[in-house]
Amino acid sequence: MTERETWATRAGFILAAVGSAVGLGNIWQFPFKTAQFGGASFLIVYIIAALGIGLPAILAEFVIGRKTNLNTINAFEKLGYKEWRVVGAIGLFTGFWILSYYSVVGGWVLRYIGGSLTGAYFAAPAEYFGQVSAGMDALALHAVFMALVVGIVAAGIEDGIEKATKLMVPSIVVILGVLAAFAFTLPGASEGYAYFLSPDFNALTENFADIVPFAVGQAFFSLSLGMGAMITYASYIDGDQSLFGDGITIVFLNSFVGILAGLVVLPLLFAQGIDPNTSGAGAVFISVAGAFADIPGGQIIGLVFFVVVLIAALSSAISLLEVVVSWSIDNYDVSRPQMAVGLGGVIFLLGVPSAIDTAWLGWFDTLAYKLLLPLSVLGILVFAAWVYGAPAIEELMKGSGLGDGVGLTWLWLVRTLVIVAVVATLALGLQTLFLGESPAIVPPL
């Protein structure tokens, strides 16, 4: 078995975890789910979910990973609960599943970087998206994106993932900040800010059953919870740094980037009179791309925007591939580069339907949000709080400088409110998947 690597620095771990969290979910989906579900009403529910559910959940994953220094499946066995490996397997499968279509979207981003340089999508953004989002071109760029991800993961923890995310994460924040400052100068941007930051509580009460599962699912997705990523990344920690402090930092930075993305996207749309209440996989590629067409310097702004989307996509994608690579090198005597290439190839094949037809991509995404992510997170929380229990507090408090009362509060918060919230979210998701005239569980055959 290959000797296990570790992070070179604490900052490396934090930035890698933030990079995993700050991905396409923050830019591709967050602004449009916010618009789709009532603007600031969704934002409020999301922030509550990120702090009240996401933070306790990410700490549970950190505890399991650092305590065992093993992948998301073998970690449970090392803790003495072999039968709970199924929970880790669900997380590994979830990450595998998500990366298969996430990579397709990453391929779209590559296409739009080129399209920004030429202005190819300016005249008819909807038609352009329809032409490039599915088919052989989309399949080829899906392969290119996966090759980039494989290359970074194959280089290792310190030389590949850590070095890459130390460059990527600050770049995301800086570039989004510059774009937000630019968006502030546009006529009509104030309407976007009002929509994004002024809650409509009527919309919240009327659409509560729809808003809650998407907001909680968005928190899971954007924090890389339930995918095995945070257990895996924490397994490379060498030392007793404060997991509590790291978790707060990651949740804060992730939420900050999501809000920053909203402060870029929504003012852009309102400034150009484009309806932000758009859903679906192509929302950011049609609506935002259309906004660039009428903005002075739109080609340059579009190029910068899609470059930051690409960086965010890569920073998350490498964490998802690392989940399965970590499991493989912990169990088989095969080199990291070989595993990265082989598993990357399998994930590419799973993503072929999503590259050929966007209806399949939407189906993969719906199952991830409404079934796989909440189910995986629920299993981890039940294990950490009710099965592992007291030792989880001990591990969490190492290096924190906080009293045991904080750990006990965390444990009982997870045992009660957090688990109840995740169960409710899963139930609402299952209702959508299995009930109604057109159950979402049925694939687009």
C-alpha positions as CSV (number, residue, x, y, z in Angstrom):
1,M,0.0,0.0,0.0
2,T,1.3,3.5,-0.9
3,E,2.4,5.7,2.0
4,R,-0.3,8.2,2.9
5,E,0.3,11.8,2.1
6,T,-0.5,14.8,4.3
7,W,-1.1,18.6,3.9
8,A,2.1,20.6,4.0
9,T,0.4,23.4,5.9
10,R,-2.8,24.2,7.8
11,A,-3.6,26.9,5.2
12,G,-3.3,24.3,2.5
13,F,-6.0,22.2,4.1
14,I,-8.3,25.1,4.7
15,L,-7.9,26.4,1.1
16,A,-8.3,23.0,-0.3
17,A,-11.5,22.5,1.7
18,V,-12.7,26.0,0.7
19,G,-11.9,25.2,-2.9
20,S,-14.0,22.0,-2.7
21,A,-16.9,24.0,-1.3
22,V,-16.5,27.1,-3.5
23,G,-17.4,25.5,-6.8
24,L,-19.9,25.6,-9.6
25,G,-22.6,25.4,-6.9
26,N,-21.9,29.0,-5.9
27,I,-21.8,30.5,-9.4
28,W,-23.7,28.1,-11.6
29,Q,-26.6,27.4,-9.3
30,F,-26.7,29.7,-6.3
31,P,-27.7,33.0,-7.9
32,F,-30.4,31.3,-10.0
33,K,-31.8,29.2,-7.2
34,T,-31.9,32.4,-5.2
35,A,-33.8,34.1,-8.0
36,Q,-36.1,31.2,-8.6
37,F,-37.2,30.9,-5.0
38,G,-37.9,34.5,-4.0
39,G,-34.6,36.3,-3.9
40,A,-33.5,37.2,-0.4
41,S,-36.1,34.7,1.1
42,F,-34.1,31.8,-0.3
43,L,-30.9,33.6,0.8
44,I,-32.1,33.7,4.4
45,V,-33.0,30.0,4.5
46,Y,-29.7,29.1,2.8
47,I,-27.7,31.0,5.4
48,I,-29.6,29.4,8.3
49,A,-29.1,26.0,6.6
50,A,-25.3,26.6,6.1
51,L,-24.7,27.7,9.7
52,G,-27.3,25.5,11.5
53,I,-26.9,22.3,9.5
54,G,-23.9,22.7,7.3
55,L,-21.4,23.7,10.0
56,P,-22.4,20.9,12.4
57,A,-22.3,18.4,9.5
58,I,-18.9,19.5,8.2
59,L,-17.5,19.1,11.7
60,A,-18.9,15.6,11.9
61,E,-17.1,14.7,8.6
62,F,-13.9,16.3,9.9
63,V,-13.9,14.3,13.1
64,I,-14.3,11.0,11.2
65,G,-11.5,11.9,8.7
66,R,-8.9,13.2,11.1
67,K,-9.5,10.5,13.7
68,T,-8.8,7.7,11.2
69,N,-6.6,9.2,8.5
70,L,-8.4,7.0,6.1
71,N,-10.8,7.3,3.2
72,T,-14.6,7.7,3.5
73,I,-15.3,3.9,3.6
74,N,-12.4,2.4,5.6
75,A,-12.7,5.2,8.2
76,F,-15.8,3.6,9.7
77,E,-14.1,0.2,9.9
78,K,-11.0,1.7,11.7
79,L,-13.4,3.3,14.3
80,G,-14.7,-0.2,15.0
81,Y,-18.0,0.0,13.2
82,K,-17.5,-2.1,10.1
83,E,-21.2,-2.3,9.3
84,W,-21.3,1.5,8.9
85,R,-19.0,1.4,5.9
86,V,-22.2,1.5,3.8
87,V,-22.6,5.2,4.9
88,G,-19.1,5.9,3.5
89,A,-19.9,4.0,0.3
90,I,-23.0,6.2,-0.2
91,G,-20.8,9.3,0.1
92,L,-18.2,7.9,-2.3
93,F,-20.9,7.0,-4.8
94,T,-22.5,10.4,-4.4
95,G,-19.3,12.2,-5.3
96,F,-18.7,9.8,-8.2
97,W,-22.2,10.5,-9.4
98,I,-22.0,14.3,-9.1
99,L,-18.6,14.6,-10.8
100,S,-19.9,12.7,-13.9
101,Y,-22.3,15.6,-14.8
102,Y,-20.3,18.3,-13.1
103,S,-17.5,17.7,-15.6
104,V,-19.9,18.2,-18.4
105,V,-20.8,21.6,-17.1
106,G,-17.0,22.2,-16.7
107,G,-16.8,21.5,-20.4
108,W,-19.4,24.1,-21.1
109,V,-17.3,26.6,-19.2
110,L,-14.3,25.9,-21.4
111,R,-16.5,26.4,-24.5
112,Y,-17.7,29.8,-23.2
113,I,-14.2,31.0,-22.5
114,G,-13.6,30.6,-26.2
115,G,-17.0,32.0,-27.0
116,S,-16.2,35.1,-25.0
117,L,-13.0,35.8,-26.9
118,T,-14.9,35.7,-30.2
119,G,-18.3,37.0,-29.1
120,A,-19.8,33.9,-30.6
121,Y,-22.8,33.7,-28.1
122,F,-23.6,37.5,-28.1
123,A,-26.1,37.5,-30.9
124,A,-28.3,34.6,-29.7
125,P,-27.2,33.2,-26.3
126,A,-30.1,30.7,-26.0
127,E,-29.5,29.2,-29.5
128,Y,-25.7,29.1,-28.8
129,F,-26.2,27.2,-25.6
130,G,-28.5,24.8,-27.3
131,Q,-25.9,24.1,-29.9
132,V,-22.9,23.6,-27.6
133,S,-24.5,22.1,-24.4
134,A,-25.1,18.6,-25.9
135,G,-23.6,16.4,-28.6
136,M,-20.1,15.5,-29.7
137,D,-18.6,18.9,-28.9
138,A,-20.0,18.8,-25.3
139,L,-18.6,15.2,-25.0
140,A,-15.2,16.3,-26.2
141,L,-15.0,19.2,-23.8
142,H,-16.3,16.9,-21.0
143,A,-13.2,14.8,-21.7
144,V,-10.9,17.8,-21.7
145,F,-12.2,19.0,-18.3
146,M,-11.8,15.5,-16.8
147,A,-8.3,15.4,-18.1
148,L,-7.5,18.6,-16.3
149,V,-8.9,17.3,-13.1
150,V,-7.1,14.0,-13.4
151,G,-3.8,15.8,-14.0
152,I,-4.1,17.8,-10.8
153,V,-5.1,14.8,-8.6
154,A,-2.5,12.6,-10.1
155,A,0.2,15.0,-8.9
156,G,-0.7,14.3,-5.3
157,I,-1.9,16.1,-2.2
158,E,0.9,18.5,-1.6
159,D,2.2,19.0,-5.2
160,G,-1.1,18.8,-6.9
161,I,-4.2,19.6,-4.9
162,E,-2.6,21.9,-2.3
163,K,-0.6,24.0,-4.7
164,A,-3.5,24.3,-7.1
165,T,-6.0,25.4,-4.5
166,K,-3.6,27.9,-2.9
167,L,-3.7,29.7,-6.3
168,M,-7.3,29.0,-7.2
169,V,-9.2,30.1,-4.1
170,P,-7.7,33.6,-3.7
171,S,-8.1,34.1,-7.5
172,I,-11.8,33.3,-7.2
173,V,-12.3,35.8,-4.4
174,V,-10.3,38.6,-6.1
175,I,-11.8,38.2,-9.6
176,L,-15.4,38.0,-8.2
177,G,-14.7,41.1,-6.1
178,V,-13.5,43.0,-9.2
179,L,-16.6,41.9,-11.2
180,A,-18.9,42.9,-8.3
181,A,-17.4,46.3,-8.3
182,F,-17.9,46.6,-12.0
183,A,-21.5,45.4,-11.7
184,F,-22.1,48.1,-9.1
185,T,-21.5,50.8,-11.7
186,L,-24.1,49.5,-14.2
187,P,-27.4,51.4,-14.5
188,G,-30.2,49.5,-12.9
189,A,-27.9,47.4,-10.7
190,S,-29.7,48.7,-7.6
191,E,-32.8,46.7,-8.6
192,G,-30.7,43.6,-8.6
193,Y,-29.4,44.4,-5.1
194,A,-33.0,45.0,-3.9
195,Y,-34.1,41.7,-5.3
196,F,-31.2,39.8,-3.9
197,L,-31.1,41.4,-0.4
198,S,-34.7,42.4,0.4
199,P,-36.7,39.3,1.5
200,D,-40.2,38.5,0.3
201,F,-41.7,36.7,3.2
202,N,-44.9,36.0,1.4
203,A,-42.9,34.0,-1.2
204,L,-41.2,32.2,1.6
205,T,-44.4,31.1,3.2
206,E,-46.1,30.2,0.0
207,N,-43.2,28.2,-1.4
208,F,-41.8,26.8,1.9
209,A,-42.0,23.2,0.8
210,D,-40.0,24.0,-2.3
211,I,-37.5,26.5,-0.9
212,V,-36.4,24.4,2.1
213,P,-35.2,21.3,0.3
214,F,-33.4,23.3,-2.3
215,A,-31.8,25.7,0.2
216,V,-30.6,22.8,2.4
217,G,-29.5,20.9,-0.7
218,Q,-27.7,23.9,-1.9
219,A,-25.9,24.1,1.5
220,F,-24.9,20.5,1.2
221,F,-23.8,20.9,-2.5
222,S,-21.9,24.1,-2.0
223,L,-20.1,22.8,1.1
224,S,-19.3,19.5,-0.5
225,L,-21.1,17.6,2.2
226,G,-22.3,14.0,1.8
227,M,-19.8,13.4,-1.0
228,G,-17.0,12.0,1.1
229,A,-14.8,15.0,0.2
230,M,-14.6,16.5,3.7
231,I,-13.9,13.2,5.3
232,T,-11.2,12.6,2.7
233,Y,-9.5,16.0,3.0
234,A,-9.6,15.8,6.8
235,S,-7.9,12.4,6.7
236,Y,-4.7,14.1,5.4
237,I,-4.4,16.4,8.4
238,D,-1.3,15.7,10.4
239,G,-1.7,17.4,13.8
240,D,-4.3,18.7,16.2
241,Q,-5.4,21.9,14.5
242,S,-8.8,23.3,15.5
243,L,-11.4,21.6,13.4
244,F,-14.0,24.0,14.9
245,G,-12.1,27.0,13.7
246,D,-11.4,25.5,10.3
247,G,-15.1,24.6,9.9
248,I,-16.3,28.1,10.7
249,T,-13.7,29.6,8.3
250,I,-14.8,27.2,5.4
251,V,-18.5,27.8,5.9
252,F,-18.0,31.6,6.1
253,L,-15.8,31.8,3.0
254,N,-18.1,29.6,1.0
255,S,-21.2,31.6,1.9
256,F,-19.3,34.8,1.2
257,V,-18.3,33.6,-2.3
258,G,-21.9,32.6,-3.0
259,I,-23.2,36.0,-2.0
260,L,-20.4,37.7,-3.9
261,A,-21.5,35.7,-7.0
262,G,-25.0,36.9,-6.5
263,L,-23.8,40.5,-6.3
264,V,-22.2,39.9,-9.7
265,V,-24.9,37.9,-11.5
266,L,-28.2,39.6,-10.4
267,P,-27.1,43.2,-11.0
268,L,-25.8,42.2,-14.4
269,L,-29.2,40.7,-15.3
270,F,-31.3,43.6,-13.9
271,A,-29.0,46.1,-15.6
272,Q,-29.9,44.5,-19.0
273,G,-33.6,43.9,-18.2
274,I,-33.2,40.1,-18.2
275,D,-35.6,38.1,-16.0
276,P,-33.5,36.5,-13.3
277,N,-36.2,34.0,-12.4
278,T,-34.6,31.3,-14.6
279,S,-34.0,27.7,-13.7
280,G,-32.3,24.8,-15.4
281,A,-28.8,23.8,-16.2
282,G,-28.3,26.5,-18.8
283,A,-29.4,29.5,-16.7
284,V,-26.0,31.1,-16.1
285,F,-24.9,30.3,-19.7
286,I,-27.9,31.9,-21.3
287,S,-28.9,34.8,-19.0
288,V,-25.5,36.0,-17.9
289,A,-24.0,35.4,-21.3
290,G,-26.8,37.4,-22.8
291,A,-26.1,40.3,-20.5
292,F,-22.5,40.5,-21.6
293,A,-23.7,41.2,-25.2
294,D,-24.9,44.8,-24.3
295,I,-22.2,45.7,-21.8
296,P,-19.3,47.9,-22.9
297,G,-16.3,45.6,-22.9
298,G,-18.6,42.6,-22.8
299,Q,-16.1,40.3,-24.4
300,I,-13.4,41.0,-21.7
301,I,-15.9,40.9,-18.9
302,G,-17.4,37.6,-20.2
303,L,-13.9,36.1,-20.5
304,V,-13.0,37.1,-16.9
305,F,-16.3,35.8,-15.6
306,F,-16.0,32.4,-17.2
307,V,-12.4,32.0,-16.2
308,V,-13.4,32.4,-12.6
309,V,-16.2,29.9,-13.1
310,L,-13.6,27.4,-14.6
311,I,-11.3,27.9,-11.6
312,A,-14.2,27.3,-9.2
313,A,-15.3,24.2,-11.1
314,L,-11.8,22.7,-11.1
315,S,-11.3,23.4,-7.4
316,S,-14.4,21.4,-6.5
317,A,-14.0,18.6,-9.1
318,I,-10.5,17.7,-7.9
319,S,-12.0,17.0,-4.4
320,L,-14.6,14.7,-5.8
321,L,-12.1,12.7,-7.8
322,E,-9.8,12.6,-4.8
323,V,-12.5,10.8,-2.8
324,V,-12.4,7.7,-5.0
325,V,-8.7,7.9,-5.6
326,S,-8.1,8.0,-1.8
327,W,-10.2,4.9,-1.3
328,S,-8.4,3.1,-4.1
329,I,-4.8,3.9,-3.0
330,D,-5.7,3.0,0.6
331,N,-6.8,-0.5,-0.5
332,Y,-4.8,-1.4,-3.6
333,D,-1.1,-1.3,-4.4
334,V,-1.5,0.9,-7.5
335,S,0.1,4.3,-8.0
336,R,-1.9,7.5,-7.6
337,P,-1.5,8.5,-11.3
338,Q,-2.8,5.2,-12.5
339,M,-5.8,5.4,-10.2
340,A,-6.5,9.0,-11.1
341,V,-6.5,8.1,-14.9
342,G,-8.5,4.9,-14.5
343,L,-11.2,6.3,-12.2
344,G,-11.3,9.5,-14.2
345,G,-12.0,7.5,-17.3
346,V,-14.9,5.6,-15.6
347,I,-16.4,8.9,-14.4
348,F,-16.1,10.3,-17.9
349,L,-18.1,7.3,-19.2
350,L,-20.8,7.8,-16.6
351,G,-21.1,11.4,-17.7
352,V,-21.7,10.5,-21.4
353,P,-25.5,10.6,-21.2
354,S,-25.4,14.1,-19.6
355,A,-23.1,15.3,-22.4
356,I,-25.3,13.9,-25.1
357,D,-28.6,15.2,-23.6
358,T,-29.1,18.0,-21.0
359,A,-32.3,16.2,-19.8
360,W,-30.1,13.5,-18.5
361,L,-27.9,16.1,-16.7
362,G,-31.0,17.6,-15.1
363,W,-32.0,14.1,-13.9
364,F,-28.6,13.3,-12.4
365,D,-28.6,16.7,-10.6
366,T,-32.2,16.2,-9.2
367,L,-31.3,12.8,-7.8
368,A,-28.1,14.2,-6.2
369,Y,-29.9,17.2,-4.6
370,K,-33.1,15.4,-3.4
371,L,-31.9,11.9,-2.6
372,L,-28.2,11.2,-2.5
373,L,-26.8,14.2,-0.7
374,P,-29.4,14.3,2.2
375,L,-29.3,10.5,2.6
376,S,-25.5,10.5,2.8
377,V,-25.4,13.5,5.2
378,L,-28.1,11.9,7.4
379,G,-26.0,8.7,7.7
380,I,-22.9,10.6,8.7
381,L,-24.8,12.6,11.3
382,V,-26.5,9.6,12.9
383,F,-23.2,7.8,13.1
384,A,-21.2,10.7,14.6
385,A,-23.9,11.8,17.1
386,W,-25.7,8.6,18.1
387,V,-23.2,5.8,17.4
388,Y,-19.7,7.3,17.9
389,G,-20.9,9.9,20.4
390,A,-18.5,10.9,23.2
391,P,-15.2,10.1,21.3
392,A,-16.4,12.5,18.6
393,I,-16.5,15.3,21.1
394,E,-13.0,14.5,22.2
395,E,-11.7,14.5,18.7
396,L,-13.5,17.7,17.8
397,M,-12.1,19.6,20.8
398,K,-8.5,18.7,20.1
399,G,-6.5,21.9,19.4
400,S,-9.6,24.1,19.7
401,G,-8.9,25.7,23.1
402,L,-12.6,25.5,23.8
403,G,-14.4,23.9,26.7
404,D,-16.1,20.5,26.5
405,G,-19.4,22.4,26.8
406,V,-19.0,23.5,23.2
407,G,-18.5,20.0,22.0
408,L,-21.5,18.7,24.0
409,T,-23.6,21.5,22.6
410,W,-22.5,20.4,19.1
411,L,-23.3,16.8,19.8
412,W,-26.9,17.5,21.0
413,L,-27.5,20.0,18.3
414,V,-26.7,17.3,15.7
415,R,-28.6,14.6,17.6
416,T,-31.8,16.8,17.6
417,L,-32.4,19.8,15.4
418,V,-29.8,19.0,12.7
419,I,-30.9,15.4,12.1
420,V,-34.6,16.4,12.2
421,A,-33.9,19.1,9.6
422,V,-32.1,16.7,7.3
423,V,-34.9,14.1,7.7
424,A,-37.5,16.7,6.8
425,T,-35.4,17.7,3.8
426,L,-35.0,14.1,2.6
427,A,-38.8,13.5,3.1
428,L,-39.6,16.6,1.0
429,G,-37.2,15.5,-1.7
430,L,-38.6,11.9,-1.8
431,Q,-42.1,13.4,-2.2
432,T,-40.9,15.1,-5.3
433,L,-39.1,12.1,-6.6
434,F,-41.7,9.5,-6.1
435,L,-45.1,11.2,-6.0
436,G,-47.1,13.3,-8.5
437,E,-48.1,12.8,-12.1
438,S,-44.5,12.8,-13.4
439,P,-42.2,11.4,-10.7
440,A,-38.7,12.9,-11.0
441,I,-37.2,9.5,-10.2
442,V,-38.1,8.4,-13.7
443,P,-35.1,8.9,-16.1
444,P,-35.6,10.8,-19.4
445,L,-35.8,7.7,-21.6
